Structure formats: structure tokens, C-alpha cells
Amino acid sequence: MARTRYFSLTLILLIIDRLTKWWAFSTMDRGVPNNLIGNFIRLTRVHNEGGAFGIFPGGGIVFLVVSGVVSLILFLILLTMQIDSRLIRTGMAFVLAGALGNLVDRIQWGYVLDFFEIRGFPIFNVADACITVGAVLIVLAILFGGERNRSERKADRV
């Protein structure tokens, strides 16, 4: 039953990503900035044919395969493994949604559609934000979540 909650979260985030990309694709001209808050926050539609932050342009097929493999692995982990940490499961649901959102872009268009622009950061989309938030949640869980009673583990005894 708990797995359904995380797959539902993944689906909701994926739908939000798809809807925002559909809106950006339908209403924005490529490369034309639209100011939201001065030049600090803008909407600018770009087509990212590379990896994160536009690195390795033209490596679309590599990123298509990587996105597919990561998505499959995360799906299988969420489906089959017993993970006690809600924070880790939530983080994995976010990362899965982001990986799937960008995977769909690469399959549909051959590139990832990005459109949020905050000065000082690369242009990104909802899927990218999901991957970032998910990764942060996982790291926080690993660094600060720990196990409730570490004294019972043999490896921790002196």
C-alpha cells in the first residue's frame, strides 16, 4: 500500500512536468526571454540536446539510454526493495519523476525542453527541479536520518 503513495507522487510530478512543458512549447518562442521579475527570473524556452546544464551537447542518445536505465532502476527499487526511510522513498519518487519527464522529452523531441531561468543558474524545467529536490532529500536522509537505534548494530560496538 505504501508503494502506491510513492508511485502516485511520481505520477503527479510527471504530469506537472508534462503540462508545464506542453504550455512552454505551445506559448513561448524559442530563445525569447519573458521577464517575470525583472531580469532575475524569466521564462526562456531552450532545447537542451546535451546533459545537465547543457554539457556534452549532441550526446542525446547517450542521455536517452542513461535516463531510461536510471528510470528503470529507480522504478524497480521502489517496487521491490524494503526501504524504511520515508525521506529516501520520497526522494526516489522525485528523482524518478524527473528522469521520466526528461526521458519522455528525449523520446518525443530528441532534446529536453527547458524554460525556467533564474539569473546565476542554468535554464531548467520541472523535471530538473524534481531530480535536484529528490537528490537533496536522499542526501539529507543519509546524513541525518540514520537508524533509530545504532547501539544494537554489531559493527558499531567496541
Stockholm file with secondary structure:
# STOCKHOLM 1.0

chainA/1-158         MARTRYFSLTLILLIIDRLTKWWAFSTMDRGVPNNLIGNFIRLTRVHNEGGAFGIFPGGGIVFLVVSGVVSLILFLILLTMQIDSRLIRTGMAFVLAGALGNLVDRIQWGYVLDFFEIRGFPIFNVADACITVGAVLIVLAILFGGERNRSERKADRV
#=GR chainA/1-158 SS CHHHHHHHHHHHHHHHHHHHHHHHHHHCCBTCCEEEETTTEEEEEEEECSSGGGCSTTCHHHHHHHHHHHHHHHHHHHHHCCCCCHHHHHHHHHHHHHHHHHHHHHHHHSSEEEEEEETTSCCBCHHHHHHHHHHHHHHHIIIIICCSCGGGCGGGCC
#=GC SS_cons         CHHHHHHHHHHHHHHHHHHHHHHHHHHCCBTCCEEEETTTEEEEEEEECSSGGGCSTTCHHHHHHHHHHHHHHHHHHHHHCCCCCHHHHHHHHHHHHHHHHHHHHHHHHSSEEEEEEETTSCCBCHHHHHHHHHHHHHHHIIIIICCSCGGGCGGGCC
//
